[in-house]
């Protein structure tokens, strides 16, 4: 018999609520990896990994397209604006 590990969705739900309140989500690039980021109420950066973004309907390819639109690339660390497609997706989810 194999024991199953139950993973609580609570941390993910907290992240989604924090993202929903964020005024300016952005793309964070660090060490060749892009991820969706935002500042929480206290000013600390929060991030979504690929699996979490996919659950929101935002693919890694969408993130890379947005990065390319603003002249960014994964070889340059930094913070970049999200594009209209990601903004619309977030609005659909949280408004």
C-alpha positions as CSV (number, residue, x, y, z in Angstrom):
1,X,0.0,0.0,0.0
2,X,1.4,3.4,-1.0
3,X,0.7,6.4,1.3
4,X,-0.5,9.5,-0.5
5,X,0.8,12.9,0.3
6,X,-1.9,15.5,0.7
7,X,-0.7,19.0,-0.3
8,X,-2.7,21.9,1.1
9,X,-3.8,24.5,-1.5
10,X,-3.7,27.2,1.2
11,X,-0.3,28.7,0.3
12,X,-1.3,28.9,-3.4
13,X,-4.6,30.6,-2.4
14,X,-2.7,33.1,-0.3
15,X,-0.5,33.9,-3.2
16,X,-3.4,34.4,-5.6
17,X,-5.1,36.8,-3.1
18,X,-1.9,38.7,-2.8
19,X,-1.5,38.9,-6.5
20,X,-5.1,40.0,-7.0
21,X,-4.4,43.0,-4.7
22,X,-1.1,43.9,-6.4
23,X,-1.0,47.2,-8.2
24,X,1.9,46.4,-10.6
25,X,2.7,42.8,-11.3
26,X,5.9,42.5,-13.3
27,X,8.3,39.9,-14.8
28,X,11.3,39.2,-12.7
29,X,14.3,37.7,-14.5
30,X,17.1,36.1,-12.3
31,X,19.8,33.7,-13.4
32,X,18.2,32.9,-16.8
33,X,14.7,32.3,-15.4
34,X,11.6,34.5,-15.8
35,X,8.8,34.5,-13.3
36,X,5.7,36.5,-12.5
37,X,6.3,38.8,-9.6
38,X,4.6,41.5,-7.5
39,X,5.0,43.4,-4.3
40,X,2.8,42.4,-1.4
41,X,1.2,44.9,1.0
42,X,4.4,45.1,3.1
43,X,6.5,45.8,0.0
44,X,8.1,42.3,-0.1
45,X,8.5,40.7,-3.5
46,X,6.4,37.6,-4.1
47,X,6.7,35.2,-7.1
48,X,4.8,32.5,-8.9
49,X,6.5,29.5,-10.3
50,X,5.7,27.9,-13.7
51,X,3.2,25.4,-12.2
52,X,1.3,28.1,-10.3
53,X,1.2,30.4,-13.4
54,X,-0.1,27.6,-15.5
55,X,-2.9,27.1,-13.0
56,X,-3.8,30.7,-13.7
57,X,-3.7,30.2,-17.5
58,X,-0.5,32.0,-17.9
59,X,2.1,29.9,-19.7
60,X,5.9,30.4,-19.5
61,X,5.7,31.2,-23.2
62,X,3.3,34.1,-22.5
63,X,5.8,35.4,-20.0
64,X,8.7,35.1,-22.5
65,X,6.6,36.9,-25.2
66,X,5.9,39.7,-22.8
67,X,9.5,39.9,-21.9
68,X,10.5,40.1,-25.6
69,X,7.9,42.8,-26.2
70,X,9.6,45.2,-23.8
71,X,13.1,44.3,-25.1
72,X,14.1,42.1,-22.2
73,X,15.7,38.7,-22.3
74,X,16.4,35.9,-19.9
75,X,20.1,36.5,-20.1
76,X,19.7,39.9,-18.4
77,X,18.6,40.0,-14.8
78,X,16.0,42.6,-14.0
79,X,12.4,43.6,-13.6
80,X,10.2,44.1,-16.7
81,X,6.6,45.2,-17.4
82,X,4.0,42.6,-18.2
83,X,2.1,42.9,-21.5
84,X,-1.6,43.4,-22.3
85,X,-2.2,39.7,-22.7
86,X,-1.1,38.9,-19.1
87,X,-2.9,42.0,-17.8
88,X,-6.1,40.9,-19.4
89,X,-5.7,37.3,-18.1
90,X,-5.2,38.6,-14.5
91,X,-8.1,41.0,-14.8
92,X,-10.3,38.1,-16.0
93,X,-9.3,36.0,-13.0
94,X,-9.4,38.6,-10.3
95,X,-12.0,41.3,-11.3
